[in-house]
Amino acid sequence: MRKYKCSVCGHIYDPAEGDPDSGIAPGTAFEDVPDSWVCPVCGSAKNKYHLLED
């Protein structure tokens, strides 16, 4: 699964880890994360994340 990076603070959303503290289970693809989810580090909206190129 592809990783995404917050363009504000640089946080990496890794689908293998998810975001359990926000109710996002490990194995959840970024596309399946609710639009209401925010960056756990800086609070930016999901739309501030961009595909992390390999």
mmCIF entry with sequence, helices, sheets and N, C-alpha, C, O atoms, coordinates in Angstrom:
data_MODEL
# 
_entry.id   MODEL 
# 
_entity.id                         1 
_entity.type                       polymer 
_entity.pdbx_number_of_molecules   1 
# 
_entity_poly.entity_id                      1 
_entity_poly.type                           'polypeptide(L)' 
_entity_poly.nstd_linkage                   no 
_entity_poly.nstd_monomer                   no 
_entity_poly.pdbx_seq_one_letter_code       MRKYKCSVCGHIYDPAEGDPDSGIAPGTAFEDVPDSWVCPVCGSAKNKYHLLED 
_entity_poly.pdbx_seq_one_letter_code_can   MRKYKCSVCGHIYDPAEGDPDSGIAPGTAFEDVPDSWVCPVCGSAKNKYHLLED 
_entity_poly.pdbx_strand_id                 A 
# 
loop_
_entity_poly_seq.entity_id 
_entity_poly_seq.num 
_entity_poly_seq.mon_id 
_entity_poly_seq.hetero 
1 1  MET n 
1 2  ARG n 
1 3  LYS n 
1 4  TYR n 
1 5  LYS n 
1 6  CYS n 
1 7  SER n 
1 8  VAL n 
1 9  CYS n 
1 10 GLY n 
1 11 HIS n 
1 12 ILE n 
1 13 TYR n 
1 14 ASP n 
1 15 PRO n 
1 16 ALA n 
1 17 GLU n 
1 18 GLY n 
1 19 ASP n 
1 20 PRO n 
1 21 ASP n 
1 22 SER n 
1 23 GLY n 
1 24 ILE n 
1 25 ALA n 
1 26 PRO n 
1 27 GLY n 
1 28 THR n 
1 29 ALA n 
1 30 PHE n 
1 31 GLU n 
1 32 ASP n 
1 33 VAL n 
1 34 PRO n 
1 35 ASP n 
1 36 SER n 
1 37 TRP n 
1 38 VAL n 
1 39 CYS n 
1 40 PRO n 
1 41 VAL n 
1 42 CYS n 
1 43 GLY n 
1 44 SER n 
1 45 ALA n 
1 46 LYS n 
1 47 ASN n 
1 48 LYS n 
1 49 TYR n 
1 50 HIS n 
1 51 LEU n 
1 52 LEU n 
1 53 GLU n 
1 54 ASP n 
# 
_struct_asym.id          A 
_struct_asym.entity_id   1 
# 
loop_
_struct_conf.conf_type_id 
_struct_conf.id 
_struct_conf.pdbx_PDB_helix_id 
_struct_conf.beg_label_comp_id 
_struct_conf.beg_label_asym_id 
_struct_conf.beg_label_seq_id 
_struct_conf.pdbx_beg_PDB_ins_code 
_struct_conf.end_label_comp_id 
_struct_conf.end_label_asym_id 
_struct_conf.end_label_seq_id 
_struct_conf.pdbx_end_PDB_ins_code 
_struct_conf.beg_auth_comp_id 
_struct_conf.beg_auth_asym_id 
_struct_conf.beg_auth_seq_id 
_struct_conf.end_auth_comp_id 
_struct_conf.end_auth_asym_id 
_struct_conf.end_auth_seq_id 
_struct_conf.pdbx_PDB_helix_class 
_struct_conf.details 
_struct_conf.pdbx_PDB_helix_length 
HELX_P HELX_P1 AA1 PRO A 20 ? SER A 22 ? PRO A 20 SER A 22 5 ? 3 
HELX_P HELX_P2 AA2 PHE A 30 ? ASP A 32 ? PHE A 30 ASP A 32 5 ? 3 
HELX_P HELX_P3 AA3 LYS A 46 ? LYS A 48 ? LYS A 46 LYS A 48 5 ? 3 
# 
_struct_conf_type.id          HELX_P 
_struct_conf_type.criteria    ? 
_struct_conf_type.reference   ? 
# 
_struct_sheet.id               AA1 
_struct_sheet.type             ? 
_struct_sheet.number_strands   3 
_struct_sheet.details          ? 
# 
loop_
_struct_sheet_order.sheet_id 
_struct_sheet_order.range_id_1 
_struct_sheet_order.range_id_2 
_struct_sheet_order.offset 
_struct_sheet_order.sense 
AA1 1 2 ? anti-parallel 
AA1 2 3 ? anti-parallel 
# 
loop_
_struct_sheet_range.sheet_id 
_struct_sheet_range.id 
_struct_sheet_range.beg_label_comp_id 
_struct_sheet_range.beg_label_asym_id 
_struct_sheet_range.beg_label_seq_id 
_struct_sheet_range.pdbx_beg_PDB_ins_code 
_struct_sheet_range.end_label_comp_id 
_struct_sheet_range.end_label_asym_id 
_struct_sheet_range.end_label_seq_id 
_struct_sheet_range.pdbx_end_PDB_ins_code 
_struct_sheet_range.beg_auth_comp_id 
_struct_sheet_range.beg_auth_asym_id 
_struct_sheet_range.beg_auth_seq_id 
_struct_sheet_range.end_auth_comp_id 
_struct_sheet_range.end_auth_asym_id 
_struct_sheet_range.end_auth_seq_id 
AA1 1 ILE A 12 ? TYR A 13 ? ILE A 12 TYR A 13 
AA1 2 TYR A 4  ? CYS A 6  ? TYR A 4  CYS A 6  
AA1 3 TYR A 49 ? LEU A 51 ? TYR A 49 LEU A 51 
# 
loop_
_atom_site.group_PDB 
_atom_site.id 
_atom_site.type_symbol 
_atom_site.label_atom_id 
_atom_site.label_alt_id 
_atom_site.label_comp_id 
_atom_site.label_asym_id 
_atom_site.label_entity_id 
_atom_site.label_seq_id 
_atom_site.pdbx_PDB_ins_code 
_atom_site.Cartn_x 
_atom_site.Cartn_y 
_atom_site.Cartn_z 
_atom_site.occupancy 
_atom_site.B_iso_or_equiv 
_atom_site.pdbx_formal_charge 
_atom_site.auth_seq_id 
_atom_site.auth_comp_id 
_atom_site.auth_asym_id 
_atom_site.auth_atom_id 
_atom_site.pdbx_PDB_model_num 
ATOM 1   N N  . MET A 1 1  ? 0.844   -1.188 0.000  1.00 0.00 ? 1  MET A N  1 
ATOM 2   C CA . MET A 1 1  ? 0.000   0.000  0.000  1.00 0.00 ? 1  MET A CA 1 
ATOM 3   C C  . MET A 1 1  ? 0.883   1.243  0.000  1.00 0.00 ? 1  MET A C  1 
ATOM 4   O O  . MET A 1 1  ? 2.002   1.237  0.512  1.00 0.00 ? 1  MET A O  1 
ATOM 5   N N  . ARG A 1 2  ? 0.355   2.288  -0.580 1.00 0.00 ? 2  ARG A N  1 
ATOM 6   C CA . ARG A 1 2  ? 1.120   3.521  -0.744 1.00 0.00 ? 2  ARG A CA 1 
ATOM 7   C C  . ARG A 1 2  ? 1.061   4.401  0.501  1.00 0.00 ? 2  ARG A C  1 
ATOM 8   O O  . ARG A 1 2  ? 0.046   4.449  1.195  1.00 0.00 ? 2  ARG A O  1 
ATOM 9   N N  . LYS A 1 3  ? 2.161   5.092  0.770  1.00 0.00 ? 3  LYS A N  1 
ATOM 10  C CA . LYS A 1 3  ? 2.251   6.006  1.902  1.00 0.00 ? 3  LYS A CA 1 
ATOM 11  C C  . LYS A 1 3  ? 1.964   7.430  1.430  1.00 0.00 ? 3  LYS A C  1 
ATOM 12  O O  . LYS A 1 3  ? 2.185   7.777  0.270  1.00 0.00 ? 3  LYS A O  1 
ATOM 13  N N  . TYR A 1 4  ? 1.468   8.240  2.359  1.00 0.00 ? 4  TYR A N  1 
ATOM 14  C CA . TYR A 1 4  ? 1.142   9.633  2.072  1.00 0.00 ? 4  TYR A CA 1 
ATOM 15  C C  . TYR A 1 4  ? 1.822   10.524 3.097  1.00 0.00 ? 4  TYR A C  1 
ATOM 16  O O  . TYR A 1 4  ? 2.009   10.139 4.252  1.00 0.00 ? 4  TYR A O  1 
ATOM 17  N N  . LYS A 1 5  ? 2.193   11.736 2.650  1.00 0.00 ? 5  LYS A N  1 
ATOM 18  C CA . LYS A 1 5  ? 2.930   12.666 3.499  1.00 0.00 ? 5  LYS A CA 1 
ATOM 19  C C  . LYS A 1 5  ? 2.148   13.961 3.679  1.00 0.00 ? 5  LYS A C  1 
ATOM 20  O O  . LYS A 1 5  ? 1.610   14.511 2.718  1.00 0.00 ? 5  LYS A O  1 
ATOM 21  N N  . CYS A 1 6  ? 2.090   14.443 4.918  1.00 0.00 ? 6  CYS A N  1 
ATOM 22  C CA . CYS A 1 6  ? 1.451   15.718 5.217  1.00 0.00 ? 6  CYS A CA 1 
ATOM 23  C C  . CYS A 1 6  ? 2.338   16.839 4.674  1.00 0.00 ? 6  CYS A C  1 
ATOM 24  O O  . CYS A 1 6  ? 3.519   16.919 5.013  1.00 0.00 ? 6  CYS A O  1 
ATOM 25  N N  . SER A 1 7  ? 1.773   17.695 3.839  1.00 0.00 ? 7  SER A N  1 
ATOM 26  C CA . SER A 1 7  ? 2.557   18.776 3.243  1.00 0.00 ? 7  SER A CA 1 
ATOM 27  C C  . SER A 1 7  ? 2.831   19.902 4.240  1.00 0.00 ? 7  SER A C  1 
ATOM 28  O O  . SER A 1 7  ? 3.636   20.789 3.956  1.00 0.00 ? 7  SER A O  1 
ATOM 29  N N  . VAL A 1 8  ? 2.184   19.881 5.389  1.00 0.00 ? 8  VAL A N  1 
ATOM 30  C CA . VAL A 1 8  ? 2.383   20.924 6.394  1.00 0.00 ? 8  VAL A CA 1 
ATOM 31  C C  . VAL A 1 8  ? 3.529   20.561 7.353  1.00 0.00 ? 8  VAL A C  1 
ATOM 32  O O  . VAL A 1 8  ? 4.440   21.361 7.568  1.00 0.00 ? 8  VAL A O  1 
ATOM 33  N N  . CYS A 1 9  ? 3.477   19.354 7.924  1.00 0.00 ? 9  CYS A N  1 
ATOM 34  C CA . CYS A 1 9  ? 4.470   18.992 8.946  1.00 0.00 ? 9  CYS A CA 1 
ATOM 35  C C  . CYS A 1 9  ? 5.383   17.831 8.561  1.00 0.00 ? 9  CYS A C  1 
ATOM 36  O O  . CYS A 1 9  ? 6.384   17.585 9.234  1.00 0.00 ? 9  CYS A O  1 
ATOM 37  N N  . GLY A 1 10 ? 5.048   17.111 7.483  1.00 0.00 ? 10 GLY A N  1 
ATOM 38  C CA . GLY A 1 10 ? 5.898   16.010 7.051  1.00 0.00 ? 10 GLY A CA 1 
ATOM 39  C C  . GLY A 1 10 ? 5.532   14.654 7.623  1.00 0.00 ? 10 GLY A C  1 
ATOM 40  O O  . GLY A 1 10 ? 6.219   13.668 7.352  1.00 0.00 ? 10 GLY A O  1 
ATOM 41  N N  . HIS A 1 11 ? 4.459   14.579 8.414  1.00 0.00 ? 11 HIS A N  1 
ATOM 42  C CA . HIS A 1 11 ? 4.020   13.283 8.954  1.00 0.00 ? 11 HIS A CA 1 
ATOM 43  C C  . HIS A 1 11 ? 3.746   12.315 7.816  1.00 0.00 ? 11 HIS A C  1 
ATOM 44  O O  . HIS A 1 11 ? 3.175   12.700 6.795  1.00 0.00 ? 11 HIS A O  1 
ATOM 45  N N  . ILE A 1 12 ? 4.144   11.075 7.983  1.00 0.00 ? 12 ILE A N  1 
ATOM 46  C CA . ILE A 1 12 ? 3.900   10.032 6.984  1.00 0.00 ? 12 ILE A CA 1 
ATOM 47  C C  . ILE A 1 12 ? 2.757   9.144  7.462  1.00 0.00 ? 12 ILE A C  1 
ATOM 48  O O  . ILE A 1 12 ? 2.815   8.578  8.553  1.00 0.00 ? 12 ILE A O  1 
ATOM 49  N N  . TYR A 1 13 ? 1.715   9.028  6.636  1.00 0.00 ? 13 TYR A N  1 
ATOM 50  C CA . TYR A 1 13 ? 0.654   8.061  6.920  1.00 0.00 ? 13 TYR A CA 1 
ATOM 51  C C  . TYR A 1 13 ? 1.058   6.755  6.266  1.00 0.00 ? 13 TYR A C  1 
ATOM 52  O O  . TYR A 1 13 ? 1.148   6.659  5.042  1.00 0.00 ? 13 TYR A O  1 
ATOM 53  N N  . ASP A 1 14 ? 1.302   5.746  7.097  1.00 0.00 ? 14 ASP A N  1 
ATOM 54  C CA . ASP A 1 14 ? 1.678   4.416  6.627  1.00 0.00 ? 14 ASP A CA 1 
ATOM 55  C C  . ASP A 1 14 ? 0.488   3.488  6.837  1.00 0.00 ? 14 ASP A C  1 
ATOM 56  O O  . ASP A 1 14 ? 0.117   3.212  7.978  1.00 0.00 ? 14 ASP A O  1 
ATOM 57  N N  . PRO A 1 15 ? -0.118  2.999  5.749  1.00 0.00 ? 15 PRO A N  1 
ATOM 58  C CA . PRO A 1 15 ? -1.291  2.126  5.886  1.00 0.00 ? 15 PRO A CA 1 
ATOM 59  C C  . PRO A 1 15 ? -1.044  0.894  6.750  1.00 0.00 ? 15 PRO A C  1 
ATOM 60  O O  . PRO A 1 15 ? -1.965  0.401  7.401  1.00 0.00 ? 15 PRO A O  1 
ATOM 61  N N  . ALA A 1 16 ? 0.180   0.397  6.764  1.00 0.00 ? 16 ALA A N  1 
ATOM 62  C CA . ALA A 1 16 ? 0.489   -0.780 7.590  1.00 0.00 ? 16 ALA A CA 1 
ATOM 63  C C  . ALA A 1 16 ? 0.316   -0.471 9.077  1.00 0.00 ? 16 ALA A C  1 
ATOM 64  O O  . ALA A 1 16 ? -0.004  -1.358 9.868  1.00 0.00 ? 16 ALA A O  1 
ATOM 65  N N  . GLU A 1 17 ? 0.528   0.786  9.449  1.00 0.00 ? 17 GLU A N  1 
ATOM 66  C CA . GLU A 1 17 ? 0.391   1.191  10.849 1.00 0.00 ? 17 GLU A CA 1 
ATOM 67  C C  . GLU A 1 17 ? -0.977  1.795  11.146 1.00 0.00 ? 17 GLU A C  1 
ATOM 68  O O  . GLU A 1 17 ? -1.476  1.681  12.266 1.00 0.00 ? 17 GLU A O  1 
ATOM 69  N N  . GLY A 1 18 ? -1.590  2.443  10.142 1.00 0.00 ? 18 GLY A N  1 
ATOM 70  C CA . GLY A 1 18 ? -2.851  3.141  10.376 1.00 0.00 ? 18 GLY A CA 1 
ATOM 71  C C  . GLY A 1 18 ? -2.655  4.288  11.349 1.00 0.00 ? 18 GLY A C  1 
ATOM 72  O O  . GLY A 1 18 ? -1.565  4.854  11.432 1.00 0.00 ? 18 GLY A O  1 
ATOM 73  N N  . ASP A 1 19 ? -3.690  4.633  12.076 1.00 0.00 ? 19 ASP A N  1 
ATOM 74  C CA . ASP A 1 19 ? -3.636  5.655  13.123 1.00 0.00 ? 19 ASP A CA 1 
ATOM 75  C C  . ASP A 1 19 ? -4.589  5.222  14.227 1.00 0.00 ? 19 ASP A C  1 
ATOM 76  O O  . ASP A 1 19 ? -5.663  5.798  14.398 1.00 0.00 ? 19 ASP A O  1 
ATOM 77  N N  . PRO A 1 20 ? -4.178  4.186  14.983 1.00 0.00 ? 20 PRO A N  1 
ATOM 78  C CA . PRO A 1 20 ? -5.075  3.613  16.003 1.00 0.00 ? 20 PRO A CA 1 
ATOM 79  C C  . PRO A 1 20 ? -5.601  4.631  17.013 1.00 0.00 ? 20 PRO A C  1 
ATOM 80  O O  . PRO A 1 20 ? -6.727  4.496  17.492 1.00 0.00 ? 20 PRO A O  1 
ATOM 81  N N  . ASP A 1 21 ? -4.797  5.652  17.343 1.00 0.00 ? 21 ASP A N  1 
ATOM 82  C CA . ASP A 1 21 ? -5.250  6.659  18.304 1.00 0.00 ? 21 ASP A CA 1 
ATOM 83  C C  . ASP A 1 21 ? -6.439  7.458  17.771 1.00 0.00 ? 21 ASP A C  1 
ATOM 84  O O  . ASP A 1 21 ? -7.197  8.047  18.541 1.00 0.00 ? 21 ASP A O  1 
ATOM 85  N N  . SER A 1 22 ? -6.593  7.471  16.451 1.00 0.00 ? 22 SER A N  1 
ATOM 86  C CA . SER A 1 22 ? -7.719  8.177  15.817 1.00 0.00 ? 22 SER A CA 1 
ATOM 87  C C  . SER A 1 22 ? -8.773  7.217  15.276 1.00 0.00 ? 22 SER A C  1 
ATOM 88  O O  . SER A 1 22 ? -9.680  7.627  14.551 1.00 0.00 ? 22 SER A O  1 
ATOM 89  N N  . GLY A 1 23 ? -8.652  5.937  15.630 1.00 0.00 ? 23 GLY A N  1 
ATOM 90  C CA . GLY A 1 23 ? -9.638  4.953  15.208 1.00 0.00 ? 23 GLY A CA 1 
ATOM 91  C C  . GLY A 1 23 ? -9.409  4.382  13.815 1.00 0.00 ? 23 GLY A C  1 
ATOM 92  O O  . GLY A 1 23 ? -10.307 3.754  13.254 1.00 0.00 ? 23 GLY A O  1 
ATOM 93  N N  . ILE A 1 24 ? -8.212  4.589  13.241 1.00 0.00 ? 24 ILE A N  1 
ATOM 94  C CA . ILE A 1 24 ? -7.886  4.060  11.920 1.00 0.00 ? 24 ILE A CA 1 
ATOM 95  C C  . ILE A 1 24 ? -7.043  2.806  12.126 1.00 0.00 ? 24 ILE A C  1 
ATOM 96  O O  . ILE A 1 24 ? -5.893  2.885  12.556 1.00 0.00 ? 24 ILE A O  1 
ATOM 97  N N  . ALA A 1 25 ? -7.619  1.659  11.817 1.00 0.00 ? 25 ALA A N  1 
ATOM 98  C CA . ALA A 1 25 ? -6.965  0.383  12.067 1.00 0.00 ? 25 ALA A CA 1 
ATOM 99  C C  . ALA A 1 25 ? -5.766  0.162  11.145 1.00 0.00 ? 25 ALA A C  1 
ATOM 100 O O  . ALA A 1 25 ? -5.763  0.626  10.005 1.00 0.00 ? 25 ALA A O  1 
ATOM 101 N N  . PRO A 1 26 ? -4.741  -0.552 11.643 1.00 0.00 ? 26 PRO A N  1 
ATOM 102 C CA . PRO A 1 26 ? -3.639  -0.944 10.762 1.00 0.00 ? 26 PRO A CA 1 
ATOM 103 C C  . PRO A 1 26 ? -4.188  -1.692 9.551  1.00 0.00 ? 26 PRO A C  1 
ATOM 104 O O  . PRO A 1 26 ? -5.126  -2.480 9.668  1.00 0.00 ? 26 PRO A O  1 
ATOM 105 N N  . GLY A 1 27 ? -3.594  -1.435 8.386  1.00 0.00 ? 27 GLY A N  1 
ATOM 106 C CA . GLY A 1 27 ? -4.042  -2.069 7.157  1.00 0.00 ? 27 GLY A CA 1 
ATOM 107 C C  . GLY A 1 27 ? -5.065  -1.236 6.390  1.00 0.00 ? 27 GLY A C  1 
ATOM 108 O O  . GLY A 1 27 ? -5.556  -1.671 5.349  1.00 0.00 ? 27 GLY A O  1 
ATOM 109 N N  . THR A 1 28 ? -5.395  -0.037 6.894  1.00 0.00 ? 28 THR A N  1 
ATOM 110 C CA . THR A 1 28 ? -6.369  0.829  6.224  1.00 0.00 ? 28 THR A CA 1 
ATOM 111 C C  . THR A 1 28 ? -5.681  1.677  5.162  1.00 0.00 ? 28 THR A C  1 
ATOM 112 O O  . THR A 1 28 ? -4.802  2.481  5.471  1.00 0.00 ? 28 THR A O  1 
ATOM 113 N N  . ALA A 1 29 ? -6.085  1.493  3.912  1.00 0.00 ? 29 ALA A N  1 
ATOM 114 C CA . ALA A 1 29 ? -5.537  2.286  2.818  1.00 0.00 ? 29 ALA A CA 1 
ATOM 115 C C  . ALA A 1 29 ? -5.919  3.749  3.022  1.00 0.00 ? 29 ALA A C  1 
ATOM 116 O O  . ALA A 1 29 ? -6.983  4.044  3.566  1.00 0.00 ? 29 ALA A O  1 
ATOM 117 N N  . PHE A 1 30 ? -5.059  4.661  2.590  1.00 0.00 ? 30 PHE A N  1 
ATOM 118 C CA . PHE A 1 30 ? -5.326  6.092  2.760  1.00 0.00 ? 30 PHE A CA 1 
ATOM 119 C C  . PHE A 1 30 ? -6.651  6.489  2.126  1.00 0.00 ? 30 PHE A C  1 
ATOM 120 O O  . PHE A 1 30 ? -7.373  7.334  2.657  1.00 0.00 ? 30 PHE A O  1 
ATOM 121 N N  . GLU A 1 31 ? -6.965  5.883  1.000  1.00 0.00 ? 31 GLU A N  1 
ATOM 122 C CA . GLU A 1 31 ? -8.215  6.180  0.303  1.00 0.00 ? 31 GLU A CA 1 
ATOM 123 C C  . GLU A 1 31 ? -9.436  5.832  1.149  1.00 0.00 ? 31 GLU A C  1 
ATOM 124 O O  . GLU A 1 31 ? -10.510 6.402  0.957  1.00 0.00 ? 31 GLU A O  1 
ATOM 125 N N  . ASP A 1 32 ? -9.273  4.899  2.086  1.00 0.00 ? 32 ASP A N  1 
ATOM 126 C CA . ASP A 1 32 ? -10.379 4.457  2.936  1.00 0.00 ? 32 ASP A CA 1 
ATOM 127 C C  . ASP A 1 32 ? -10.461 5.209  4.262  1.00 0.00 ? 32 ASP A C  1 
ATOM 128 O O  . ASP A 1 32 ? -11.384 4.989  5.046  1.00 0.00 ? 32 ASP A O  1 
ATOM 129 N N  . VAL A 1 33 ? -9.500  6.095  4.513  1.00 0.00 ? 33 VAL A N  1 
ATOM 130 C CA . VAL A 1 33 ? -9.532  6.920  5.718  1.00 0.00 ? 33 VAL A CA 1 
ATOM 131 C C  . VAL A 1 33 ? -10.618 7.983  5.514  1.00 0.00 ? 33 VAL A C  1 
ATOM 132 O O  . VAL A 1 33 ? -10.670 8.604  4.453  1.00 0.00 ? 33 VAL A O  1 
ATOM 133 N N  . PRO A 1 34 ? -11.478 8.202  6.504  1.00 0.00 ? 34 PRO A N  1 
ATOM 134 C CA . PRO A 1 34 ? -12.550 9.199  6.350  1.00 0.00 ? 34 PRO A CA 1 
ATOM 135 C C  . PRO A 1 34 ? -11.997 10.595 6.048  1.00 0.00 ? 34 PRO A C  1 
ATOM 136 O O  . PRO A 1 34 ? -10.919 10.955 6.521  1.00 0.00 ? 34 PRO A O  1 
ATOM 137 N N  . ASP A 1 35 ? -12.732 11.370 5.268  1.00 0.00 ? 35 ASP A N  1 
ATOM 138 C CA . ASP A 1 35 ? -12.312 12.727 4.932  1.00 0.00 ? 35 ASP A CA 1 
ATOM 139 C C  . ASP A 1 35 ? -12.241 13.624 6.165  1.00 0.00 ? 35 ASP A C  1 
ATOM 140 O O  . ASP A 1 35 ? -11.578 14.660 6.138  1.00 0.00 ? 35 ASP A O  1 
ATOM 141 N N  . SER A 1 36 ? -12.908 13.241 7.230  1.00 0.00 ? 36 SER A N  1 
ATOM 142 C CA . SER A 1 36 ? -12.900 14.037 8.457  1.00 0.00 ? 36 SER A CA 1 
ATOM 143 C C  . SER A 1 36 ? -11.631 13.825 9.292  1.00 0.00 ? 36 SER A C  1 
ATOM 144 O O  . SER A 1 36 ? -11.389 14.551 10.256 1.00 0.00 ? 36 SER A O  1 
ATOM 145 N N  . TRP A 1 37 ? -10.826 12.828 8.916  1.00 0.00 ? 37 TRP A N  1 
ATOM 146 C CA . TRP A 1 37 ? -9.581  12.544 9.633  1.00 0.00 ? 37 TRP A CA 1 
ATOM 147 C C  . TRP A 1 37 ? -8.615  13.712 9.479  1.00 0.00 ? 37 TRP A C  1 
ATOM 148 O O  . TRP A 1 37 ? -8.570  14.351 8.428  1.00 0.00 ? 37 TRP A O  1 
ATOM 149 N N  . VAL A 1 38 ? -7.846  13.988 10.525 1.00 0.00 ? 38 VAL A N  1 
ATOM 150 C CA . VAL A 1 38 ? -6.833  15.043 10.463 1.00 0.00 ? 38 VAL A CA 1 
ATOM 151 C C  . VAL A 1 38 ? -5.477  14.479 10.868 1.00 0.00 ? 38 VAL A C  1 
ATOM 152 O O  . VAL A 1 38 ? -5.392  13.447 11.533 1.00 0.00 ? 38 VAL A O  1 
ATOM 153 N N  . CYS A 1 39 ? -4.429  15.165 10.461 1.00 0.00 ? 39 CYS A N  1 
ATOM 154 C CA . CYS A 1 39 ? -3.063  14.772 10.795 1.00 0.00 ? 39 CYS A CA 1 
ATOM 155 C C  . CYS A 1 39 ? -2.922  14.673 12.314 1.00 0.00 ? 39 CYS A C  1 
ATOM 156 O O  . CYS A 1 39 ? -3.282  15.611 13.026 1.00 0.00 ? 39 CYS A O  1 
ATOM 157 N N  . PRO A 1 40 ? -2.406  13.554 12.817 1.00 0.00 ? 40 PRO A N  1 
ATOM 158 C CA . PRO A 1 40 ? -2.266  13.403 14.262 1.00 0.00 ? 40 PRO A CA 1 
ATOM 159 C C  . PRO A 1 40 ? -1.163  14.273 14.857 1.00 0.00 ? 40 PRO A C  1 
ATOM 160 O O  . PRO A 1 40 ? -1.081  14.415 16.077 1.00 0.00 ? 40 PRO A O  1 
ATOM 161 N N  . VAL A 1 41 ? -0.321  14.853 14.020 1.00 0.00 ? 41 VAL A N  1 
ATOM 162 C CA . VAL A 1 41 ? 0.771   15.691 14.517 1.00 0.00 ? 41 VAL A CA 1 
ATOM 163 C C  . VAL A 1 41 ? 0.395   17.171 14.525 1.00 0.00 ? 41 VAL A C  1 
ATOM 164 O O  . VAL A 1 41 ? 0.557   17.850 15.538 1.00 0.00 ? 41 VAL A O  1 
ATOM 165 N N  . CYS A 1 42 ? -0.114  17.675 13.380 1.00 0.00 ? 42 CYS A N  1 
ATOM 166 C CA . CYS A 1 42 ? -0.371  19.115 13.278 1.00 0.00 ? 42 CYS A CA 1 
ATOM 167 C C  . CYS A 1 42 ? -1.847  19.486 13.124 1.00 0.00 ? 42 CYS A C  1 
ATOM 168 O O  . CYS A 1 42 ? -2.199  20.664 13.180 1.00 0.00 ? 42 CYS A O  1 
ATOM 169 N N  . GLY A 1 43 ? -2.706  18.489 12.930 1.00 0.00 ? 43 GLY A N  1 
ATOM 170 C CA . GLY A 1 43 ? -4.140  18.770 12.832 1.00 0.00 ? 43 GLY A CA 1 
ATOM 171 C C  . GLY A 1 43 ? -4.611  19.216 11.461 1.00 0.00 ? 43 GLY A C  1 
ATOM 172 O O  . GLY A 1 43 ? -5.754  19.648 11.314 1.00 0.00 ? 43 GLY A O  1 
ATOM 173 N N  . SER A 1 44 ? -3.748  19.120 10.447 1.00 0.00 ? 44 SER A N  1 
ATOM 174 C CA . SER A 1 44 ? -4.144  19.507 9.089  1.00 0.00 ? 44 SER A CA 1 
ATOM 175 C C  . SER A 1 44 ? -5.143  18.512 8.515  1.00 0.00 ? 44 SER A C  1 
ATOM 176 O O  . SER A 1 44 ? -5.172  17.344 8.903  1.00 0.00 ? 44 SER A O  1 
ATOM 177 N N  . ALA A 1 45 ? -5.949  18.988 7.597  1.00 0.00 ? 45 ALA A N  1 
ATOM 178 C CA . ALA A 1 45 ? -6.968  18.162 6.950  1.00 0.00 ? 45 ALA A CA 1 
ATOM 179 C C  . ALA A 1 45 ? -6.329  17.084 6.072  1.00 0.00 ? 45 ALA A C  1 
ATOM 180 O O  . ALA A 1 45 ? -5.186  17.213 5.631  1.00 0.00 ? 45 ALA A O  1 
ATOM 181 N N  . LYS A 1 46 ? -7.085  16.037 5.835  1.00 0.00 ? 46 LYS A N  1 
ATOM 182 C CA . LYS A 1 46 ? -6.622  14.924 4.997  1.00 0.00 ? 46 LYS A CA 1 
ATOM 183 C C  . LYS A 1 46 ? -6.170  15.398 3.618  1.00 0.00 ? 46 LYS A C  1 
ATOM 184 O O  . LYS A 1 46 ? -5.249  14.825 3.036  1.00 0.00 ? 46 LYS A O  1 
ATOM 185 N N  . ASN A 1 47 ? -6.813  16.439 3.095  1.00 0.00 ? 47 ASN A N  1 
ATOM 186 C CA . ASN A 1 47 ? -6.464  16.901 1.751  1.00 0.00 ? 47 ASN A CA 1 
ATOM 187 C C  . ASN A 1 47 ? -5.094  17.581 1.690  1.00 0.00 ? 47 ASN A C  1 
ATOM 188 O O  . ASN A 1 47 ? -4.646  17.953 0.606  1.00 0.00 ? 47 ASN A O  1 
ATOM 189 N N  . LYS A 1 48 ? -4.434  17.748 2.812  1.00 0.00 ? 48 LYS A N  1 
ATOM 190 C CA . LYS A 1 48 ? -3.070  18.292 2.839  1.00 0.00 ? 48 LYS A CA 1 
ATOM 191 C C  . LYS A 1 48 ? -2.029  17.189 2.633  1.00 0.00 ? 48 LYS A C  1 
ATOM 192 O O  . LYS A 1 48 ? -0.831  17.465 2.560  1.00 0.00 ? 48 LYS A O  1 
ATOM 193 N N  . TYR A 1 49 ? -2.486  15.951 2.542  1.00 0.00 ? 49 TYR A N  1 
ATOM 194 C CA . TYR A 1 49 ? -1.579  14.810 2.314  1.00 0.00 ? 49 TYR A CA 1 
ATOM 195 C C  . TYR A 1 49 ? -1.423  14.547 0.825  1.00 0.00 ? 49 TYR A C  1 
ATOM 196 O O  . TYR A 1 49 ? -2.361  14.689 0.041  1.00 0.00 ? 49 TYR A O  1 
ATOM 197 N N  . HIS A 1 50 ? -0.209  14.162 0.464  1.00 0.00 ? 50 HIS A N  1 
ATOM 198 C CA . HIS A 1 50 ? 0.114   13.862 -0.926 1.00 0.00 ? 50 HIS A CA 1 
ATOM 199 C C  . HIS A 1 50 ? 0.854   12.542 -0.987 1.00 0.00 ? 50 HIS A C  1 
ATOM 200 O O  . HIS A 1 50 ? 1.566   12.167 -0.055 1.00 0.00 ? 50 HIS A O  1 
ATOM 201 N N  . LEU A 1 51 ? 0.678   11.849 -2.086 1.00 0.00 ? 51 LEU A N  1 
ATOM 202 C CA . LEU A 1 51 ? 1.330   10.555 -2.300 1.00 0.00 ? 51 LEU A CA 1 
ATOM 203 C C  . LEU A 1 51 ? 2.831   10.710 -2.157 1.00 0.00 ? 51 LEU A C  1 
ATOM 204 O O  . LEU A 1 51 ? 3.441   11.587 -2.768 1.00 0.00 ? 51 LEU A O  1 
ATOM 205 N N  . LEU A 1 52 ? 3.416   9.846  -1.341 1.00 0.00 ? 52 LEU A N  1 
ATOM 206 C CA . LEU A 1 52 ? 4.857   9.840  -1.142 1.00 0.00 ? 52 LEU A CA 1 
ATOM 207 C C  . LEU A 1 52 ? 5.477   9.024  -2.251 1.00 0.00 ? 52 LEU A C  1 
ATOM 208 O O  . LEU A 1 52 ? 5.227   7.824  -2.367 1.00 0.00 ? 52 LEU A O  1 
ATOM 209 N N  . GLU A 1 53 ? 6.278   9.668  -3.057 1.00 0.00 ? 53 GLU A N  1 
ATOM 210 C CA . GLU A 1 53 ? 6.923   8.972  -4.176 1.00 0.00 ? 53 GLU A CA 1 
ATOM 211 C C  . GLU A 1 53 ? 8.041   8.091  -3.658 1.00 0.00 ? 53 GLU A C  1 
ATOM 212 O O  . GLU A 1 53 ? 8.728   8.435  -2.696 1.00 0.00 ? 53 GLU A O  1 
ATOM 213 N N  . ASP A 1 54 ? 8.212   6.959  -4.303 1.00 0.00 ? 54 ASP A N  1 
ATOM 214 C CA . ASP A 1 54 ? 9.262   6.012  -3.890 1.00 0.00 ? 54 ASP A CA 1 
ATOM 215 C C  . ASP A 1 54 ? 10.648  6.556  -4.130 1.00 0.00 ? 54 ASP A C  1 
ATOM 216 O O  . ASP A 1 54 ? 11.635  5.882  -3.836 1.00 0.00 ? 54 ASP A O  1 
# 
